């Protein structure tokens, strides 16, 4: 499934959707935060999706328990550090971890800027310890509205040199991309790359908005692109890639049958696609599981999967020299 001779990347991986159950338990004890669950096993059942959820918002609700115990900047640091360790354990060569500082800060009213600093510090320390290159993508949580997202953006911009891209996540249908046009102009002005959650809980028009109004060069999920052949052709012809997340798309209801996931159609259309985990802690998976699904359920060939691995390097938000370095390594 995974070609050991090629780099292995995960470009759509939520740091705040990958908080270890043991860490949630530990932090709850440390900060005297009451949990309804009486054991680690019960906690695991509460934080991980069991088969699937009703929709995207129900899936996102699973993440709430994890961030509910982030009662200090040190807790945010710990979660970030452990995310890097998890990436290393998963066998990743390179990862882009994304996070919403407002989402992480909200349960205990932490200063947003300090959450950003803690996450950056934790990732840097983890990257040094585990010898794996990591980049960070900041998320604007659209569900909180434009004003809160502006505050979130300002906190991220204060650390602009430690972040490579901006993303928009949350309630896609209730808060369309067009409402955040000015936010993303500011992001592009400082040189950030743009990736946007679109076509996961809304139709093709959401993807068009992400590209035309926000300047996205990568689309998170993008399942609904299958409904618009002109859109797929446009993406293929203009180098707009799709960050596919098979398990997550099934669990959120974006795709009702993994065997029918449009990733194969995207490949046939010439769109550059990558395979990613989304929220490995919430979904109870790792990157190897996604490649196994792609091979055994979707039916992608060995050659197609190898190309997907190379695609992860091609569309990573890094310099060309770094990409060349990854490709020159022997695994």
N, C-alpha and C positions, 0 to 999 in steps of 0.2 A: 504493500500500500504506500508507505513512505519510502522514497528512494534515499538510502543512506549516503549516497554520493553527492547529493545536492543540499544546499542550505534549506532549513525549515523555519518558516516565519509564522507569526500570528499577528496580523495587523488590525484586527477588530477584537479587542480583548479588554473588557471593562474591569479595571482595578477594583472598583467598589461593588462589582458583581462577582468578586472572587475572594470573599473573606472566609477564611477557614472556620469550620464549625467549632473546632477546638479553641480558636482565638475569640470567637463570639462568646463562648462559655467563660473563658478566662477573663475577658474584659468585663463581662457582666459581674463576675465575682469581685474583681478588682475595684469596680466603681459602685458596687452595691446596687446594681440595676436589676430589678426583679424580672424574671422570665416566667412565662406560663409553662414552659417545658421543664420537666423534672430530671432529664437526663440528656446526655449527648445524643443518644439515638432519637429521642423525641425532637431534639433541636434540629437534627439532620432532616427529619421528616418535614419540619416546618420551613426550613430554609431552602430545600431543594425541591424542584418541580417533580411531582410524581406522575409520570407519563406525559401529561400536557396540562395547560391552563385554558381558560375560556377565551382569552384574548391578550393583547399586549399589556394592557393596564393590569390585569391579574398577574401576569408574569412579573411586571415591575414591582408589584406589591411584595413579592418574595424577597426582593433586595432590601426592603425596609428594616427587617430584623437585624441584618448585618450592620447597617449604618447606625442603628439605634444604640449601639454600645460604644460608638466613637466619642468618648467623653473628654478627650484631651488631644493635643497635637501629637503627643507621643504615641497614642493609639493609632493615629493616622499614619505616622512614621512606620510603626510596626506592620500595619497592613500592607503598606507599599513595599517594604523590605521583603515580606513574605511572598508577595506577588512575584518578585524577581526570582526568589528561590523556586517557586512553583514553575516559572517559565523554564528555568534551568533543568529541573527534574523532568519536565515534559519533553526535553530534548530539543528545545527551540534554539536556533542559531541567533535569532534576532526577534525582538518583539516590540510592538508599539502598544503601550498601556494607556487607556483613556480613563478619565475620571471627571466627575462633576463636583467641584469644591462646595457648592451650595448644598448638594444632596448629602455630602459627607458631614457638613457642618450643622445642618438644621436641627437635629435631634437635641443637641446640647448647646446650641447657639454659639458655636465656636467662631472666632474671627476668620472670615473666608481667606484672607491673605495668609494667615498662619497655617491653615490647612494646605494651601498650595505649597508653601515652603516645606512643610513636613513631608508631603508626598514626594516632592523633588528630592529632598535629602534622603528619604528612605530608599528611593529608586537608585540614586547615585551610590549609596553605600552597598546596596544589594548587587548592583552591577559590578562594583569593584570586587566584592567578596566572591561572587559566583562566576566572574569572568564571562558575562553575557552582555552584549550591547543592548540598551533599552532606550527608547525615546518615549516622550509623553505627549499625549493629545488632550487638550482641554475640552471639556464638554459644557455647553450651555444647556441647562435643563429647561426646555421650552415650557413645560407644564407649570412653572412658577411665574410665567408671564415676562413681558419685555423689560419691565423695570428691574426686576430681580436678576434677569439675565445680563442686564447692563452692569450691575454691581459685580456679578460673577466674572464678566469679561474684564472689568477693570482690575480685579484681583489677579486674573491670569496674565494680563498684560504687564503687570509689575514684574513678572518673572518670564518675560517674553523670550529671553535667550535660552531658557531651559525647556521650552515647549515648541514642538514642530508643526502643530496643526490645531485647528479648531473644528469642533463637531457640534451638531445640534441633535439632541436626543429627547425622549419623553413622549408625550401625547401628540403624536404626529397629526392626527386628524383634527383634534381640538385646537392646536396651535400651529397653523401652517407656516411654512418656511418664509413666505413673503413678509411676515410680521417681524422678521429678524434681519432684514436686508442691511440696515445700517450697522448692526453689530458685526456682520461678516465683512463689510467694507473696511471697518477698522482693523479687523484681523488680517485681511489681505494687504492693507497698507503697511503693516509691520513685517510682511514677508512670510506670514504663515501659510501653510497648505490648508486646503479645505476638504473635509469629508463630512457627509451629512447622512443621518438616518432618514431614509425615504423609501417609499414603496414597500414598507413593512406592514403598516396598519392603514394605509391610504393608497389611492390609485396612482397611475402614471403621472398625473398632473403634479403630484408631490415631488416626483423625481425631476420633472422639467423645472420646477421652481428651484430645487436645490442646485441645479446646474446653471440655469439662466439668471437667477436672482442672487444666489449666494456664492456662485463661483466654484462649486464642488468639482473636483477632479476624480474623487472616489465616492461611491455611494454605498452606504451601509445597508445591507440586505437586498434592496432593490427588486424584491420578488415581483412586484406589480409591473415591472418593465416588460414582462412577457405578454402583456395585454396590448402593447403598442409597438408595432413593427418599425414605425418611423423612429421612435425613441431608441430602440435597440440598434438600428442602423446608425443613428447619430452618435450613440455612445461608442460603437465600434470604430467609427470613422474619426472620432475626436479624442480617442484615448481616455474615455471615462470608464474606469474600472468598477467592478462590483465586488464588495466584500461579502462573500457568501457564508452563511452560518446555518448549516442544515438542521442540526438538532434544535437550535433556538427557533428557527422558522416553523418547525412542527409544533413545538411547545407553545408558541404564541398564537398559533392558528393562521399564521401568514401562509403556510403551506399545509394542506390537510393530509398529504401523503408524501413522505420523503422520496419514494420511488418516482414521483411525478414532479419533483423539484425542478424548477426551470434552469438550473445550472447547466444542464446539457444543451438546452436551447441557446443559452447565452454563448456557450463555447462555439456552437455551430454558427452563430451570427458573427463571430469574430470578436466578441467582447472579452477583454482581459478579466479573468476572475481569479479570486484567491479563496482559500478555505481558512476559516477562522472559528474560534470557540464562542465568541460573544461574552457570555457570563459563565465561565466554567464551574464556578462554585455553585451557582443557582441551578445550572443544568446537570451537574454531576458528571461532567465529561472532561476530556482533554483533547488536544489536537489530534492524537492518534485515532480517537473515536470518530472524528469527522472524516478522516481519510478512509477509514474502514467503511463507513456508511456510503461514502462517495463511490467506493469500489464495489461493495457487495449489494447495496440497495439501489443506488442510482444507476450503477453500471458503467461508470467511467473506466476507461482503459488505463493500463499502466503508463502509457505514453501521455495521456491526458493529465493524469495525476502528477507526473514528473514535470509537465509544463506548468501546472498550477503552482508547484513549488518554486519554479523559476519566476513565475509571475509575481510571487511574493517579494522577490528581490527587485524586480523591475519597477513595481509601483510603490515601493517603500518610500517613506518621506525622509530620504537621506541623499547625500551627495553621490554623484556618479562614481567617484573614486572609492567610496565606501562600498557601493554595490559591487564594484570590480573586485575589491578585497574579499568580499563574501564568496564570490563565485570562484576565486582563485584558491580558496582553502580546500584542503583535502579532508574528507570526512571518513 
